Amino acid sequence: MSDRQIARAVFGAALVFALVWAARGLFVPSVRVRAEGGRPYLLDSFGAGATIGQTFRILNDGLSSAQVRFSSERAGSIAVRCRLLTWSEPTGGWTTLYEWTDAVDLPAGAVWRTFRFPPVVPSDRKVYQFQIQRVATPDRADMPVALVASIDDVLGDGNIVADREQIVDKDLYFRADATADVVFDEFRRRIDPQLPRPLRSLSLQLALLALYACAMSVLAFHLIVRDPERL
């Protein structure tokens, strides 16, 4: 294989990687809030019935799920009460958006569990609290279970709330997702109000994005491969 063929093959592979990476970033949902500190500890008060909350700020619309990490000494099932609250600036307090009960099946050891709710729109840049409380049931009262937290202050805009006590320098092992929202959706939501109506079409915007990607690919080919071959 000649040097020219090698250069073109390397460029083609790099181009495919770049296009796949860009498409994934624009169109594939990702976890929006993540707290997984390096120094974990167990919140045993959860197993005794305390209400444990995690406050957080999300920078996207469509908040639709929260995940916490449980730790159990043996496999079994527990009942929990969940709440999603939002901070109300006018009242200076928390307002409940959703409240529900759920059953959680747990293996022995530590495991993530996801709690889903209807998407919250708008949720961008707002402060929320996800609360979870073990509900006592006679057949499961003796099952030892805890929530996994971290002594690392991972979320700058969040902290643990144990009953009414704020633990400002610690966070749960916690994730929050906006699966109804991807980066391209967020871009359209922010830019569309500033565009003339004909340019707000989703099909037109995707076509322009594809043309832009093609134009940049051709430009990169000429700058990296074609022009050096002529020297």
C-alpha positions, -999 to 999 in steps of 0.1 A, spaced: 0 0 0 14 34 -10 18 63 14 -11 81 -4 -34 51 2 -24 49 38 -30 86 43 -65 83 28 -73 53 48 -63 70 81 -82 101 71 -113 80 63 -112 62 96 -107 94 116 -136 110 97 -159 81 105 -149 83 142 -155 121 143 -189 118 126 -200 90 150 -188 109 180 -206 141 169 -238 122 162 -237 105 196 -232 138 213 -261 155 195 -287 127 194 -280 101 221 -294 109 256 -268 108 284 -269 110 321 -272 147 330 -265 147 367 -239 122 382 -225 119 417 -203 90 424 -176 100 449 -145 80 456 -151 76 493 -184 58 499 -202 52 532 -236 38 541 -266 58 553 -281 32 577 -308 57 588 -326 50 556 -332 14 567 -347 26 599 -373 47 580 -356 81 577 -365 103 547 -333 107 526 -332 134 500 -306 146 474 -308 181 461 -295 189 426 -297 213 397 -302 200 362 -292 220 331 -317 204 307 -354 201 302 -373 169 304 -361 157 338 -376 122 339 -357 98 362 -335 95 393 -312 67 404 -298 59 438 -275 31 450 -287 6 476 -267 -17 498 -283 -48 512 -269 -76 533 -291 -102 516 -315 -104 486 -350 -93 491 -376 -67 484 -385 -35 501 -413 -9 497 -403 28 493 -421 61 491 -405 85 465 -410 123 461 -398 147 435 -397 183 449 -388 216 433 -376 247 451 -401 276 449 -385 310 449 -417 329 458 -423 309 489 -388 300 498 -396 263 503 -401 230 486 -431 221 464 -440 185 457 -443 177 420 -447 139 422 -452 114 450 -456 76 447 -447 43 463 -427 15 447 -413 -19 453 -376 -24 450 -360 -58 444 -325 -59 457 -297 -85 455 -271 -90 482 -245 -62 479 -247 -28 462 -269 -20 432 -283 10 413 -321 13 410 -339 38 387 -371 56 395 -390 71 366 -417 98 365 -434 120 338 -409 144 322 -407 178 338 -408 206 312 -393 231 318 -366 218 342 -335 236 328 -314 253 356 -340 246 383 -332 231 417 -349 198 427 -348 173 455 -354 136 451 -366 120 483 -368 83 492 -381 67 524 -384 31 533 -420 21 540 -423 -4 569 -441 -37 561 -444 -65 586 -430 -92 563 -398 -71 554 -391 -52 586 -360 -72 595 -342 -68 561 -311 -46 567 -307 -21 539 -290 13 534 -283 39 508 -248 45 495 -234 80 499 -200 96 496 -181 119 519 -169 137 487 -188 169 479 -194 158 443 -224 180 434 -216 217 438 -253 225 436 -265 197 458 -263 179 492 -280 152 512 -311 160 533 -317 134 561 -352 141 574 -348 179 580 -311 180 585 -290 192 555 -256 175 552 -240 201 530 -206 184 523 -218 150 513 -239 135 484 -257 103 477 -245 80 450 -270 97 426 -279 101 390 -306 122 373 -315 120 337 -335 140 311 -342 112 287 -368 133 269 -341 158 259 -309 154 238 -284 181 230 -299 188 196 -334 193 212 -318 217 236 -301 236 208 -334 239 189 -353 251 219 -328 279 226 -322 290 190 -356 286 173 -372 317 189 -344 338 173 -349 323 138 -373 333 110 -402 308 109 -391 290 77 -358 281 94 -375 264 124 -383 233 104 -367 202 119 -362 186 85 -345 218 72 -322 221 102 -312 184 98 -305 189 61 -284 220 69 -265 201 96 -257 173 71 -246 198 44 -223 215 70 -208 182 80 -202 173 43 -186 207 36 -163 204 67 -153 169 57 -144 180 21 -124 210 35 -106 187 60 -98 163 32 -83 190 10 -63 205 39 -50 173 53 -48 148 24 -51 164 -11 -29 195 -7 0 177 10 -1 151 -19 5 178 -44 37 190 -27 
